[in-house]
Amino acid sequence: MADENNAQAAAQQAITGQLAIQKIYVKDVSFEAPNSPAVFTGELNPTADVHFANRTTALDAENHEVVLTVTVKVRQEERTVYLVEVQQAGIFTVRGFPEEHLGAILATACPNTLFPFAREAICDLVTKGGFPQLLLAPVNFEILYAQELQRRMAGNNAPQGASH
């Protein structure tokens, strides 16, 4: 009976937790097309490498800045067609959750909130750079977080970004 009460209390505590968005903003943005205008004269059949990383900074006990960095490098054989990077950031208030859930919330729920903004910024930059629209597929940050935890458990404690 005590285990059941503890489980109910833990579930109730998780339900009363609050994640609130205080601010969403672009922290940094970069677009490079190093081989233009030559890249526009030939037929393009490029490959894209997409890389995700996020970092968190505690502003105080309840407020955290989360920065999602999305880097896309598009290449045609050995030549870079374009490179775009967006650091989409947000300030989030997290309160009422058990302390052990904080890392998962900051690494999953917050990037899930930020990603659509980053995707839109990247699409706009690529289009304004004269290239066809780039629509990034949805990302499962829960899986990326689980993979990061597995890497840490395997002895590699350095945080790493994830490629997609």
N, C-alpha and C positions, 0 to 999 in steps of 0.2 A: 504494500500500500504506500509506503514511503517513497519508493521508486516512482510510482505512478504520480504522486503529488509533486515530486521534483520535476518530472517530465512536463506536467501541466504548468508548473510555475515557470519553467524555462520557455515553454511555448508562449505563455502569456507575456513574458518579458520580451521575446522576439517580436511579438505582435505590437507591443507598445513602442517599439523603436521607431525613430523618425529619421528619414534621410531627406534633407531639403536642399534645393539648389539656391544658392545666394547670388551667383554670378557665373555667366559663361562668356568666355572671350578668347580671341586668338592671341596667343603669347608670342609666337614667331611664325613667319612664313617665308619660304624660299622657293623660287622657280628658276631653273636654268635650262636653256636650250643651247648647249655649247657648239653644236654643229649646224646652227641655222645661219644662213638660209639654205645651205646645201642640202639639209635633211628634207626640205620640202620639194626638191626637184626629182627625187627618185621614188620608186614604189616602196611603201613601208609594209613590213611584215614583222613588227617588233615583238620582243618578249618583255614582260614586266616582272619586276621583283618588288614585292610589297613587304614592308617591315613595320612592326608595331612595337612600341615601348611605352611604358607609363611610369611616372614617378609621383610620389606624394610628399607633401610638406605639411606638417601639422602647424597650423597658425595659432591655435590655442587648444584647450581640452576638447572642444566640440567641432571646431572648424578646420577644414583641410583643403589645401589646394591640390588638385589632381591635374597633371599634365599628360595628355595622350599625344604621343608623337607618331605620326604616320608618314613614312618615307616611301616614295615610289620612284624606282629607277627603271626607265624604259630604254631598251637597247635594240639596235639593229645590228646584228652580228657583234663586232667589237666596238662599235660606235655608240656613244650615248646619244639618244634622241632627246630625252629630257629627264630632268631630276626635279622632283617636287617634294617638299617637306612642309608639313603643317604641325605646329604644336598648338593643339586645341586644349584650353584649360578651363577649369571651373573651380569655384569655391563652394564646398558642400558642408552643410552642418549635419553631423551624425551624432545622434544622442539616443540613449535608451536601449542600445544593443549591448549584449555581453561583449566584453573587451576582446575575447578570442575571435569574434566575428568581424572586428574592425578591418583587419587586413583584407579579408575576402570582399567586404563591401567596397572598400576603396579600389580594389583591383578588378572588380567585375561590374558592380552597379554603376559606379561613376564613369568608367570608360564606355559602358553601354549608352549612357546619357550623352557623352561627348562625341561619340563616333559619327552620328549623322551630321553634326556640324562640321567635323573635319572632312568627311566625305564630300559635302557640298563645296567647301572651300577648295579642295583638290580639283574637283570637277570644273569649277569656275576658272581656276588658274590654268589648267590644261587647255581649256577651250579658248581662253584669252591669249594663250601662247600660240594659237593657230593650229592646234592639234584636235583630232576627233575627241568627242566627249569620253571621259573615263569614268565609268560607274563602278565603284568598288563594291564587292559583294559583302553582305552582312558578316560580322565577325562574332564568334562565340568566345567572349572573354572568360567565361567560366572554364572552358577547356584550356585556354592559354594559362589561366591561373593554376589549374590543376597540374599542367605540365611543368610550370615553374616550381611548384611545391615538390614534384617528383625529382626535379633536378637538384633542388636543395637537399632533399633527403638522401640523394645519391652521393652527397659530399661536395657538390659544387654550390657553395653558398652565395656566389656573386650573382646579383640580379641580372637577368638577361632579357632582351627584347625577344619578340617572336616574329618569325617570318611567316608569311602566308602567300 
